[in-house]
Structures are given as structure tokens and as C-alpha cells.
Amino acid sequence: MNPLDSLSLARGRRLLLVTIAVAAALALAGSQAPATITDHTAQVDAVFARFTSTTPGCAVGVGLDGRPALQRAYGMADLEHDVPNAAGTIFEAGSVSKQFTAAAVLLLARDGKLSLDDAVRKHIPELPDYGVPLTIRHMLTHTSGLRDWGEVAGIAGWPRGRRVHTHAHVLDIVSRQKALNFTPGTDWSYSNTGYNLAAIIVSRVSGQTFADFSRDRLFRPLGMTHTSWRDDYTRIVKGRAIAYDSTPDGYHEDMPFENVHGNGGLLTTVGDLLRWNENFVTPAVGDAAFLKEEQTPGRFNDGRAHDYALGLYVRPWRGVPEVSHSGSTAGYRAFLARYPDQHLSVAVLCNAGDANATQYAHAVAEAYLGGVLKPPAAPAGGGRGAAQGTPAFQAAAADVASYPGRYTSDEAETVLTVAKDGADLVITRRPDTTLRMRPVSRDVFAVPTLGTVTFRRDQGRQVTGLSVKLDRVWDMRFRRE
């Protein structure tokens, strides 16, 4: 063989060996690429370790750079029939649903069929005229002052979950409210009422049911094939997890037996929620202006900003921008978050009433965000409270004697009867509720499930009525019969 040919052959063989070695190295690197995900999977599994084959549980989904990075499930979807949760199990998302309702309203605004600054009474004439502007925007940002219809129903003895409430019930309750919590635009109070009315507005303006409009304009375009509204709680939903609450004698079903929706009631999967979050990055529904409006925090009438946009909280978490919302209905718990700077989404859906979906989602986010997060804030308070050992307030005997009587409210359609029970005062409510009253200060009592009760007096110091205050109903007046 010619020496030059031998040299060329040797060089060719060396080149081939180098090529094979490089290819092998690249192949090895490729096979090791998912190691980060595997590590995160172990961390995520640890977050949900408490859920087993004898408990309800959760599903979790993670989207990274526009692609699903992880979808897993834990615990059981149906304890009675031994059906485990799966990544594709359908859960109810609670108030995570609100951003979808806001998006539906925004679509109609983009269509020119309504404006967010329309007076609500233009579309819902059943709403009383409070003599001040109350707009759709106020409702979607929780600055309307509207009392939460569910808490009004609870005052009457029919809290959500005890009666099959419908949107007709919502309209009926709303039509009887003589006052707002505050002048619209001046304060903030979370109110499901605004989002139920928004769903009704979508239906009235579009000419479709809210469920059909959402399906045609939101869910189908985004490929959210497992998402719908619980507009009929009796409808069979294949693959839905049963919701449970933990009690001393084990788990009991705790399902949302009501047909109100828009405030909540979204039936969905973690995979579909990841698709929804990705629409904020690569929109198939809406455009840049549409998406910006949904994510822009609202402002009060005086220009002050708050952190609630249209169905979304926009605020930092441990130093990282976060767009998120939690959800809780009956025994379902949910949390959906997006971290725009890292192009990361985390969805958690649970069917256990004692699950902390927000905490779980943040733990999962921490696994992916790692070093970009600031250390957790130290727990507030700590040590001995200044009020420790302070004796309980004792109501004067003369005051206690002045409280018993019957108190009625047309707004709540109920009667509260205050009576003495030994040395204590109690409130009774039909058919069989008795609530013990604990004095807090003069004329003010804390009452379990009812809230804070304040007796009202005239100029002659005679008791003429009482007021009930809850988180979402600030001053429900009862007159003394």
C-alpha cells in the first residue's frame, strides 16, 4: 500500500473514532438532560407525601418555557370505589375560576358589546340603585362594595352547601340588599356576588349560556378539552374527583351542591390550567392589550393601587413577580400561579378539604426557582402577646337584661332571637340553631359562624336593633320587633 494511502486511512480512522466519541458524549449528555426534572420530581413527591391510597389528594402540573415539565397525582379520587387520582383527573378549581369569568367579560368588551365601565344596572336592572356609580370593573376588582351573597345566605341559616343555590337565588338576594359595604371604588372587599353577576351579564349580552360562551371562546381555542362549568351539579362528569373533608371519624364527602358559577365552579385539570397560563405568553385567545388589561392591578377612586387585577392577584412572592389565585369550594382546594420572569407555571388541584394548595404550589415553585428566591419571611409576632392573661370582658347586668328579644331583617329574610341561657346570652335561629354569644366590649359580641354582633341603641339608650358584621358583609341591620 502506498504510504500516503496508509496515512490517509489512519487519519480517517482517527477522525471516525473522534466522531463516535463526540456522538457518544452528546448522547450521554442527552440521556442525562432530564436529570433536573427527575430531581424536581423527587422534591415534588415529598411535598405531597402525606396523601396515600387511604386519603384523598392532589394533582400537580408544572409548565416551564412553554412546555409541560411535570404532571403527577397523589391520593384517591374516589375513596368509596378505590379510584386513584391521576394527572388527568378533573377537580373543581374554586376561585381560580374568576380569571376565566373576567376573560369572558373582556372578550365581549373587545367585541364592542359592553364596556367594563358600564353601570351594572344597565345589564342587571334587578340590582338596587344605590345612588352612586357601580360598574362592571368595580365588580371584577372587588371594589364594588356588594355584599357577598353567600354570607348573606349564611346569616339567614342557609350557608353555601346547605341548599341548591342558583343564579336566580343570587339575583333574589342581591335585589333585597338596601346598602353596600362601602361606596364603590373607595375600599376593597372580596365578593363572589360580583363574579356571579358578571357571568349573568355574559349570558345576557352574548345570547348564549355562560357555559357555552366559555366553551366556544375560551376552552376550545386553547385546547382545554377537559374543562367546563359546574352549571348543573347533577351532571355526570367522567373522571371527576369526589371532594372530601376530614372529620374525627374519617373522611366524609363534601361536594358543592349548587349551580352558581362564575365566582367558582370551574371543572378542570392541571394540564388544562397550564394551557391557560401559557396563553398569557403565546396568546391564542385575545391579544397583547387584552392580556395586559386582565393582569393590570386596579386602582381606587383616589388613585391608590391595590394588588387585584381582573380575577388575578398580581404581587411578588419572595422577591419574584407572581400572578396567581387560590380557590376553595366545599372540599376542593386549588392554586394556580405563573412566574413571568422565569416562564414557569404551577397548578395544584386537590380534593381534600384540609389540603393547603397554596403552600404546596409554593413548595413546588421553590424547587424550580431555587436561588432566585429571597429567604422566607420570619413568622409574624412570636413570643408572649401583650394581651395574654387579660381577663375576659364582662357585660354589665343591666346591659344583658336589655338585649333579649326578636330581631328581623328583610335583607337576610330571617329572624334572630336573643335570649338568656343561665348566665349567658344565646342567639337562636330557625329551625334549630343556637349560637352562644361571647361579650367583647359594651354592646359587642362574638358569635360563632355569625360573626360580630353589635346592639344598636337610640338616643335614649334603648336597644332598637343589632348589626351583624362578617368579612364580606360589613353591616347587616336587624330591627327589634
C-alpha positions in Angstrom: 0.0 0.0 0.0 1.2 3.5 -0.8 2.5 5.2 2.4 0.4 8.2 1.7 -2.7 6.0 1.4 -1.8 4.3 4.7 -1.5 7.8 6.3 -4.8 8.9 4.9 -6.5 5.7 6.2 -5.1 6.2 9.7 -6.3 9.8 9.8 -9.7 8.6 8.6 -9.9 6.0 11.3 -8.9 8.6 14.0 -11.5 11.0 12.7 -14.1 8.3 12.8 -13.2 7.4 16.4 -13.3 11.1 17.4 -16.7 11.4 15.7 -18.0 8.4 17.5 -16.7 9.6 20.8 -18.3 13.0 20.3 -21.6 11.4 19.3 -21.4 9.2 22.4 -20.7 12.1 24.6 -23.6 14.0 23.1 -25.9 11.0 23.5 -24.8 10.6 27.1 -25.5 14.3 27.8 -28.9 13.9 26.1 -29.7 10.9 28.3 -28.8 12.9 31.4 -30.7 16.1 30.3 -33.9 15.1 32.2 -31.9 14.6 35.4 -33.0 18.1 36.6 -36.7 17.1 36.2 -36.0 13.8 37.9 -34.6 15.6 40.9 -37.5 18.0 41.0 -39.9 15.1 40.7 -38.4 13.7 44.0 -38.8 17.1 45.6 -42.4 17.4 44.4 -43.2 13.9 45.6 -42.0 14.9 49.0 -44.4 17.8 49.1 -47.4 15.5 48.6 -46.1 12.6 50.6 -49.0 12.7 53.1 -51.5 11.6 50.5 -51.9 7.9 50.1 -54.2 5.1 48.9 -56.4 5.7 52.0 -56.8 9.5 51.6 -58.0 12.0 49.0 -55.2 14.0 47.5 -54.0 16.3 44.8 -52.7 16.7 41.2 -49.8 19.0 40.3 -48.7 20.3 37.0 -45.6 22.4 36.1 -45.0 24.2 32.9 -41.5 25.5 32.0 -40.6 27.5 28.9 -44.0 26.8 27.4 -43.8 23.0 27.8 -45.2 20.6 30.4 -42.3 19.8 32.7 -44.1 17.6 35.2 -47.7 16.3 35.9 -48.3 13.9 38.8 -51.1 12.9 41.1 -51.4 11.6 44.7 -54.1 10.1 46.8 -57.5 8.9 45.7 -60.2 10.5 43.5 -62.9 8.3 44.9 -62.4 6.6 48.3 -65.6 4.6 48.1 -64.7 2.9 44.8 -60.9 2.9 45.2 -60.2 5.2 42.2 -56.8 6.9 42.4 -56.1 10.5 41.4 -54.4 10.8 38.0 -52.7 13.7 36.3 -55.8 14.0 34.1 -58.3 13.9 37.0 -60.9 16.7 36.9 -61.2 18.8 40.1 -63.1 21.9 40.9 -60.9 25.0 40.9 -62.8 27.3 43.3 -62.0 31.0 42.9 -59.2 30.2 40.4 -62.3 30.3 38.1 -62.6 34.1 38.5 -59.9 34.9 35.9 -61.9 32.9 33.3 -65.1 34.9 34.0 -63.1 38.1 33.8 -61.7 37.0 30.4 -65.2 36.2 29.1 -66.3 39.8 30.0 -63.2 41.2 28.4 -63.9 39.3 25.2 -67.3 40.9 25.0 -65.7 44.3 25.6 -63.3 43.7 22.7 -66.4 42.7 20.6 -67.8 46.2 21.4 -70.9 44.7 23.1 -70.2 46.2 26.6 -67.7 48.3 28.5 -66.0 47.5 31.8 -67.1 50.9 32.8 -70.8 50.2 32.1 -73.1 50.7 35.1 -74.0 47.2 36.3 -77.7 48.2 36.3 -77.5 48.6 32.5 -77.3 44.8 32.3 -78.7 43.8 35.8 -81.7 46.0 36.5 -82.5 43.8 39.4 -79.6 45.4 41.3 -80.9 48.3 43.5 -79.9 51.8 42.7 -77.5 52.9 45.4 -77.3 56.4 44.1 -73.6 56.1 43.2 -71.8 54.7 40.1 -71.3 50.9 40.4 -69.5 49.4 37.3 -68.6 46.0 35.9 -64.9 47.0 36.6 -65.7 47.6 40.3 -67.2 44.0 40.5 -64.2 42.4 38.8 -61.7 44.1 41.1 -63.7 43.5 44.3 -64.1 47.3 44.8 -67.9 47.3 44.2 -69.0 47.2 47.9 -71.5 44.5 47.0 -72.2 42.2 49.9 -71.2 38.6 49.3 -74.5 36.8 48.7 -73.2 33.6 50.3 -72.5 35.3 53.6 -76.0 36.9 53.5 -77.4 33.4 53.0 -75.3 32.1 55.8 -76.7 34.8 58.2 -80.2 33.5 57.3 -79.1 30.0 58.2 -78.5 28.7 54.7 -74.7 28.8 54.1 -73.4 27.5 50.8 -73.6 23.8 50.6 -76.8 23.5 52.6 -79.2 24.5 49.8 -79.1 24.2 46.0 -78.5 27.8 45.2 -78.9 29.0 41.6 -78.3 32.3 39.9 -81.9 33.1 40.5 -81.2 32.9 44.2 -78.2 35.2 43.8 -80.4 37.8 41.9 -83.1 37.5 44.6 -80.6 38.1 47.5 -78.9 40.9 45.6 -82.2 42.6 44.9 -83.0 42.8 48.6 -79.8 44.5 49.7 -80.5 48.0 50.8 -76.9 49.0 51.3 -73.3 48.4 50.1 -70.3 47.6 52.3 -68.8 50.9 51.1 -69.0 53.4 48.3 -67.8 51.7 45.1 -64.1 52.3 44.3 -63.2 53.5 47.8 -62.3 50.2 49.5 -61.7 46.5 48.8 -63.8 43.5 49.9 -63.7 40.1 48.3 -67.2 39.4 46.9 -68.4 36.4 45.0 -71.5 38.4 44.1 -69.7 40.5 41.5 -68.5 37.4 39.6 -71.9 35.7 39.6 -73.4 38.9 38.2 -70.6 39.0 35.7 -71.5 35.5 34.5 -75.1 36.6 34.2 -74.1 39.6 32.2 -72.0 37.5 29.8 -75.1 35.3 29.2 -77.5 38.3 28.7 -75.2 40.2 26.4 -73.9 37.3 24.3 -77.2 35.5 23.9 -75.5 32.2 25.0 -75.3 30.4 28.3 -72.2 31.4 30.1 -71.0 27.8 29.8 -71.5 27.7 26.0 -69.8 31.1 25.6 -66.8 30.0 27.7 -66.5 26.7 25.7 -66.7 28.4 22.3 -64.5 31.5 23.0 -62.1 30.2 25.7 -61.8 26.5 26.2 -61.9 25.1 22.7 -59.5 27.7 21.2 -57.0 26.8 23.9 -57.4 23.0 23.6 -58.8 22.8 27.2 -60.8 19.7 26.3 -61.4 18.7 30.0 -62.7 22.0 31.2 -66.3 23.0 31.8 -68.5 24.8 34.3 -70.5 23.2 37.1 -73.7 24.9 36.0 -75.7 21.7 36.8 -74.3 19.9 39.8 -76.3 16.7 38.9 -74.5 16.4 35.5 -72.2 13.3 35.2 -68.6 14.4 34.7 -66.3 11.5 33.8 -63.0 11.4 35.6 -64.1 13.9 38.3 -62.6 13.5 41.8 -65.0 13.5 44.7 -64.3 16.2 47.3 -63.8 15.2 51.0 -63.4 16.7 54.4 -61.5 15.1 57.3 -63.5 14.5 60.5 -62.7 12.7 63.7 -64.4 9.5 62.4 -62.7 9.6 59.0 -63.3 11.3 55.6 -66.8 12.4 54.5 -67.9 13.7 51.1 -68.1 17.4 50.8 -69.3 18.3 47.3 -70.5 21.7 46.1 -74.2 21.0 45.6 -75.1 24.3 44.0 -75.5 25.7 40.5 -74.0 29.1 40.9 -70.8 29.5 38.9 -68.5 32.2 37.5 -67.3 33.0 41.0 -66.1 29.4 41.1 -67.4 26.1 39.6 -64.7 25.6 37.0 -64.2 21.9 36.4 -60.7 21.3 35.0 -57.3 19.5 35.1 -53.8 20.7 35.9 -52.9 20.2 32.2 -55.7 22.5 31.0 -54.7 25.1 33.6 -51.1 25.0 32.2 -52.5 25.6 28.7 -54.5 28.6 30.1 -51.4 30.1 31.7 -49.4 29.7 28.5 -51.9 31.8 26.7 -50.6 34.8 28.7 -47.2 34.2 26.9 -48.3 33.0 23.5 -51.9 34.1 23.1 -54.4 32.1 21.1 -57.3 33.9 22.8 -57.0 37.7 23.0 -54.1 39.9 22.1 -51.4 41.8 24.0 -53.8 44.6 25.0 -56.4 42.0 26.2 -53.8 40.2 28.3 -52.3 43.3 29.7 -55.8 44.6 30.9 -56.6 41.3 32.7 -53.3 41.5 34.5 -53.2 45.2 35.4 -53.9 45.7 39.1 -56.9 48.0 39.9 -56.9 51.4 41.5 -59.2 53.1 44.0 -61.0 56.3 43.2 -58.2 58.4 44.7 -55.6 56.7 42.6 -54.2 54.3 45.2 -53.2 50.9 43.7 -54.2 47.6 45.1 -52.9 44.1 44.0 -56.0 42.6 42.5 -56.4 42.8 38.7 -59.3 41.1 36.8 -59.6 37.7 38.6 -55.9 37.7 39.4 -53.6 38.7 42.2 -50.5 40.4 40.9 -47.9 40.7 43.7 -44.4 39.4 44.4 -43.7 36.2 46.3 -40.3 36.0 47.9 -39.0 38.7 45.7 -40.2 37.2 42.4 -43.2 38.5 40.4 -46.2 36.2 40.7 -49.6 36.2 39.0 -51.9 33.9 40.9 -55.1 32.9 42.5 -56.2 30.4 45.1 -59.5 28.5 45.2 -61.7 26.8 47.8 -65.2 25.3 47.3 -66.6 22.7 49.6 -63.8 20.1 49.9 -61.9 21.2 46.8 -58.7 23.3 47.1 -56.7 24.9 44.3 -53.9 27.3 43.4 -52.6 28.4 40.0 -49.5 30.6 39.7 -47.4 32.0 37.0 -43.9 33.4 37.4 -43.5 35.6 34.2 -39.7 36.3 34.6 -38.9 32.6 34.7 -41.7 31.4 32.3 -42.8 29.0 35.0 -46.4 27.9 35.8 -47.5 25.7 38.7 -51.0 24.3 39.1 -52.3 22.4 42.1 -55.8 20.9 42.4 -56.9 18.9 45.5 -60.0 17.0 46.6 -59.1 17.2 50.3 -60.6 20.0 52.4 -57.6 20.0 54.7 -55.1 20.4 51.8 -53.2 23.7 51.6 -52.9 24.0 47.8 -51.2 27.4 48.1 -48.5 26.1 50.3 -47.9 23.0 48.1 -47.7 25.1 45.0 -45.2 27.4 46.5 -43.1 24.5 47.7 -43.1 23.1 44.1 -42.3 26.6 42.7 -39.4 26.8 45.1 -37.9 23.5 43.7 -37.9 25.1 40.3 -37.0 28.7 41.1 -34.2 27.8 43.6 -31.7 30.5 44.1 -33.7 33.4 42.6 -36.0 33.4 45.6 -35.4 35.5 48.7 -35.4 33.7 52.1 -38.9 33.2 53.6 -40.1 36.0 55.8 -39.9 35.3 59.5 -43.2 34.4 61.1 -45.1 37.5 62.3 -45.4 38.0 66.0 -43.8 35.5 68.3 -43.2 35.5 72.0 -45.9 36.4 74.5 -48.7 38.6 73.4 -49.3 41.8 75.3 -52.9 40.8 75.9 -52.0 37.4 77.4 -53.7 37.0 80.7 -56.1 39.9 80.1 -59.4 39.0 81.8 -62.4 38.4 79.5 -64.9 41.3 79.2 -67.9 41.0 81.4 -71.1 42.6 80.2 -73.0 44.6 82.8 -76.1 43.0 84.2 -78.3 46.0 83.1 -77.0 45.6 79.6 -77.5 41.9 79.5 -81.1 42.4 80.6 -81.7 44.9 77.7 -80.7 42.6 74.9 -83.2 39.7 74.8 -85.8 40.0 72.0 -86.6 39.2 68.4 -84.6 40.9 65.6 -85.7 40.7 62.0 -84.1 41.6 58.6 -85.8 41.8 55.3 -82.4 41.7 53.6 -81.5 38.4 55.1 -85.1 37.2 55.3 -84.6 35.8 58.8 -85.3 36.4 62.5 -82.7 36.2 65.2 -83.9 35.7 68.8 -81.7 36.8 71.6 -82.3 35.1 75.0 -80.7 34.4 78.3 -79.4 30.9 78.9 -78.4 30.8 82.6 -75.7 33.5 82.9 -75.0 33.5 79.2 -76.8 35.0 76.1 -77.6 33.0 73.1 -79.0 33.7 69.6 -81.5 31.2 68.2 -82.5 30.9 64.6 -85.0 28.6 62.9 -85.2 25.7 62.6 -82.9 24.5 65.3 -79.7 26.7 65.6 -78.5 28.0 68.9 -75.4 30.2 69.0 -73.6 31.2 72.2 -72.6 34.9 72.5 -69.2 36.0 73.9 -69.0 39.6 75.1 -66.1 41.6 73.6 -67.0 45.1 74.7 -70.1 47.0 75.6 -72.9 46.0 73.2 -70.5 44.0 71.1 -70.4 40.1 71.0 -68.5 37.5 69.1 -70.9 34.8 67.8 -69.5 31.6 66.1 -70.4 31.3 62.4 -72.5 34.5 62.6 -69.6 37.0 63.1 -69.6 40.1 65.3 -73.0 41.3 66.6 -73.3 44.9 67.8 -76.5 46.0 69.5 -77.7 49.4 68.4 -79.3 52.0 70.7 -81.3 55.2 70.2 -80.6 58.5 71.9 -82.4 57.3 75.0 -80.0 54.3 75.2 -82.8 51.9 74.4 -81.8 48.8 72.2 -83.5 49.3 68.9 -81.7 46.7 66.7 -78.5 44.9 66.0 -75.9 44.8 63.3 -74.1 41.7 62.0 -70.6 42.1 60.7 -68.7 39.4 58.7 -65.6 39.5 56.5 -67.7 40.1 53.3 -70.9 41.7 54.9 -69.9 44.7 56.9 -73.2 45.9 58.4 -76.3 43.9 58.1 -79.0 45.6 60.1 -81.7 43.9 62.1 -84.6 45.9 63.7 -86.1 44.9 67.0 -89.7 43.8 66.8 
